[in-house]
Amino acid sequence: MIFVRINWEDFDMTIRKLSIEDLALLTRLRVDFLLDEEAAFSESELIGLQQKCKEFFTAAFEANRFIAFAAEENGEVLSTAFLGIHEKPPRRAGVPFRMGTLYNVMTYKEHRRRGLATQVLKALFNEAKLVGIESVDLWATEEGKKLYETLGFFSINCTPMKINFE
């Protein structure tokens, strides 16, 4: 499904919503994102990761808990963003509170600083609103913080904490 076509001076880009039919592409984009963050995998780890990604995306699509968009030019993905959808306890009677968590926002290095991520995120946010998402959160890197602020994100007064179970 084509969401929007953008024609810039030397640029003919399509932004589209990805679907379960894009399972192999989604898996590649997830692996590329991790490799861009300087993760390293052995051959067997990579095979296992790819299988787990396929399982994750299949289940997430089946449960309507996942949205992904990509910017493409001539069939090549230039930029992408994923949104996981989850519900929290209602804030009003009879109305579930649906939230999104933004992740896997990536523009391939050779295509950065062209506004691609902004366009992909705007398309993704439009879709999120259509499916009833009330808010979106993310963990921003210093490199990405300015982009997110220009899109309306703001810092909240919380201390990030986590616990790992191994």
C-alpha positions as CSV (number, residue, x, y, z in Angstrom):
1,M,0.0,0.0,0.0
2,I,1.5,3.3,-1.0
3,F,0.9,6.0,1.6
4,V,2.4,9.1,0.0
5,R,4.7,9.9,-2.9
6,I,7.1,12.8,-2.5
7,N,8.9,14.4,-5.4
8,W,11.9,16.5,-4.5
9,E,14.4,18.0,-6.9
10,D,16.4,14.8,-7.7
11,F,14.3,12.5,-5.6
12,D,11.2,10.4,-6.2
13,M,10.4,8.7,-2.9
14,T,7.5,6.5,-1.8
15,I,6.6,6.2,1.8
16,R,4.5,3.1,2.5
17,K,3.1,1.1,5.3
18,L,4.8,-2.3,5.6
19,S,2.7,-5.4,6.1
20,I,3.1,-9.1,6.9
21,E,3.9,-9.6,3.3
22,D,7.1,-7.6,4.0
23,L,8.3,-10.1,6.6
24,A,11.7,-10.7,5.1
25,L,12.2,-7.0,4.6
26,L,11.2,-6.2,8.2
27,T,13.6,-8.8,9.4
28,R,16.4,-7.4,7.3
29,L,15.6,-3.8,8.5
30,R,15.8,-5.0,12.2
31,V,19.1,-6.7,11.7
32,D,20.5,-3.7,9.8
33,F,19.4,-1.4,12.6
34,L,21.2,-3.5,15.2
35,L,24.3,-3.7,13.0
36,D,24.2,0.1,12.6
37,E,24.3,0.3,16.4
38,E,27.5,-1.7,16.1
39,A,26.1,-5.0,17.3
40,A,28.1,-8.1,16.1
41,F,26.6,-11.5,15.5
42,S,28.1,-14.9,14.8
43,E,26.6,-16.7,11.8
44,S,24.5,-18.9,14.2
45,E,23.4,-15.9,16.2
46,L,22.3,-14.1,13.1
47,I,20.3,-17.1,11.9
48,G,18.6,-17.3,15.4
49,L,18.0,-13.5,15.4
50,Q,16.4,-13.6,12.0
51,Q,14.1,-16.5,13.0
52,K,13.0,-14.7,16.2
53,C,12.4,-11.5,14.3
54,K,10.1,-13.3,11.9
55,E,8.2,-14.9,14.8
56,F,7.9,-11.5,16.5
57,F,6.6,-9.6,13.4
58,T,4.2,-12.4,12.5
59,A,2.7,-12.4,16.0
60,A,2.7,-8.6,16.3
61,F,0.8,-8.2,12.9
62,E,-1.7,-11.0,13.8
63,A,-2.5,-9.2,17.1
64,N,-2.6,-5.7,15.4
65,R,0.1,-4.5,17.8
66,F,2.6,-3.3,15.2
67,I,3.0,-0.6,12.6
68,A,6.0,0.0,10.3
69,F,6.7,2.5,7.5
70,A,9.5,2.8,5.1
71,A,10.7,5.4,2.6
72,E,11.8,3.8,-0.7
73,E,13.4,5.1,-3.8
74,N,13.4,2.8,-6.9
75,G,12.6,-0.2,-4.6
76,E,15.4,0.5,-2.2
77,V,14.6,1.2,1.5
78,L,16.2,4.5,2.6
79,S,14.6,5.0,6.0
80,T,12.3,3.1,8.3
81,A,10.5,3.3,11.7
82,F,8.6,0.8,13.8
83,L,5.8,1.3,16.3
84,G,4.8,-1.3,18.9
85,I,1.3,-0.9,20.2
86,H,0.2,-1.8,23.7
87,E,-2.7,-1.1,26.0
88,K,-2.5,0.2,29.6
89,P,-5.3,0.4,32.1
90,P,-8.1,2.8,31.0
91,R,-7.8,6.4,32.0
92,R,-11.6,6.9,31.4
93,A,-14.5,4.5,31.8
94,G,-14.9,2.2,28.9
95,V,-12.0,3.6,26.9
96,P,-8.8,1.6,26.7
97,F,-5.6,3.6,26.8
98,R,-3.5,2.7,23.7
99,M,0.1,3.7,23.6
100,G,2.9,3.3,21.1
101,T,6.6,2.7,21.6
102,L,8.7,4.0,18.7
103,Y,11.8,2.0,17.8
104,N,14.0,0.9,14.9
105,V,14.0,4.5,13.5
106,M,16.8,4.3,11.0
107,T,18.0,6.0,7.9
108,Y,20.8,4.3,6.0
109,K,24.0,6.4,6.4
110,E,24.3,7.4,2.8
111,H,20.8,8.9,2.9
112,R,20.9,10.8,6.2
113,R,20.3,14.6,6.6
114,R,17.7,14.7,3.8
115,G,14.5,14.7,6.0
116,L,13.6,11.1,5.3
117,A,13.1,10.0,8.9
118,T,10.8,13.1,9.4
119,Q,8.6,12.0,6.5
120,V,8.5,8.4,7.6
121,L,7.6,9.4,11.2
122,K,4.9,11.7,10.1
123,A,3.3,8.9,8.0
124,L,3.6,6.5,10.9
125,F,2.1,9.0,13.4
126,N,-0.9,9.6,11.1
127,E,-1.5,5.9,11.0
128,A,-1.1,5.7,14.8
129,K,-3.8,8.3,15.3
130,L,-6.1,6.5,12.9
131,V,-5.9,3.3,15.0
132,G,-6.5,5.1,18.3
133,I,-3.0,5.6,19.7
134,E,-3.1,8.3,22.3
135,S,0.6,8.8,22.9
136,V,4.0,7.6,21.7
137,D,7.1,7.2,23.7
138,L,10.7,6.4,22.8
139,W,14.3,6.2,24.0
140,A,16.1,8.9,22.0
141,T,19.8,8.9,21.3
142,E,21.6,12.3,21.5
143,E,21.9,12.2,17.7
144,G,18.1,11.7,17.3
145,K,16.9,14.0,20.1
146,K,16.6,17.1,17.9
147,L,14.6,15.3,15.3
148,Y,12.1,14.0,17.8
149,E,11.8,17.5,19.5
150,T,10.9,19.0,16.1
151,L,8.1,16.4,15.8
152,G,6.6,17.4,19.1
153,F,8.3,15.0,21.5
154,F,9.3,16.4,24.9
155,S,11.4,15.1,27.8
156,I,9.5,13.9,30.8
157,N,10.7,14.2,34.4
158,C,11.5,10.5,34.9
159,T,14.6,8.5,35.7
160,P,15.2,5.8,33.1
161,M,15.7,2.5,34.9
162,K,15.6,-1.1,33.9
163,I,16.3,-4.6,35.1
164,N,17.7,-7.4,33.0
165,F,16.6,-11.0,33.6
166,E,19.0,-13.4,32.2
